[in-house]
Amino acid sequence: MERKLASIQRVLAVEPIANADAIELARINGWQCVVKKGEFTPGDHGLFLEIDAVPPDIEVFRFLWQRKPKGGEATPEIVPRPDKFRVRTMKLRGMLSQGVLLPLNDFDFPSVSEGEDMTAVLGVTKYEPPVPAGMGDFRAHFPAFLPKTDEMRVQSVPEVLDELRGLPYVATLKYDGTSATFCIDPRDEQFHACGRNISIREGENLYWRIARKYDLEAVLRRSSQLAVQGEICGPGVQKNRLGLKEVSLFVFNVYDIGKARYLDHDDARQWLEENGLTPVEVMEIGESFAHSQDSLLQLAEGKYPGTSNEREGIVIRPRRETFSAALGGRLSFKAISNRFLLKEGE
């Protein structure tokens, strides 16, 4: 399921914010945003920009990055959109604001409906963190026979909570690094070390260092069309929030290429143990999923072990692979720590 970075959403409730005369809180499906007072009433529709959305540099969005007026200036200074600009989680008057909600009359949409994806229409793109140094050179496009590594936030698809309700489940730690995929191409028997979007040419780079460290080519050649996907963390990668002394791989997926499916949680853990690979840490495991969105967001918060760094969050899945109608694929989603997001925005 492609993430809707910009979409039409209905306002479910509008609530006052203590000690705030000009702003109030609007609640939409799964998210909450601080908006101008009187701008929305329950039942209204608006354009919602999710966290990590990068809007185009056009007039309607420019207030998001304009500088505040100086001295006697009457209006903010008009500046180009900063290269690193993205929609972030913020705290305004003590209230979390997660995204941007704008009135539809700010736009010239001929006709729209609730939930409609406006990402491509408006030219909104997704913020991508800086590529780690030493990533390596392009070798080939990401293998078409493998799914890419990505998870939807629970706030974007709250329906997944009902799909998982009552099932055996597991919540694992979300590592803040760079994702990697390792596989043997069944068409030509070539080993590939991949980043999020491409296969990397062999050399002295991050992905091939990891491949050699864990002897992944040998592991996968004796494993009958299995691929591994995980997070590379350590010095030089995303501020090394785990405080590691050397780059390491933490595996979150084992994928059977021949059967075109992921291994179930218990089977994947057993295979990883047998092959000397480190799985992502389990934060909670249970026989009957009963969490709400709020309780998952609470579970997402905490520090990376042995550090004072906020952890990014958790990934939640059934222990047996299950299809999600809401996601149009695998039932798997993430809850990102609000404390982590606020720290990132500093």
Order of alpha helices (4+ residues) and beta strands (2+ residues): beta-beta-beta-beta-beta-beta-beta-beta-beta-alpha-beta-beta-beta-alpha-beta-beta-beta-beta-alpha-alpha-beta-beta-beta-alpha-beta-alpha-beta-beta-beta-beta-alpha
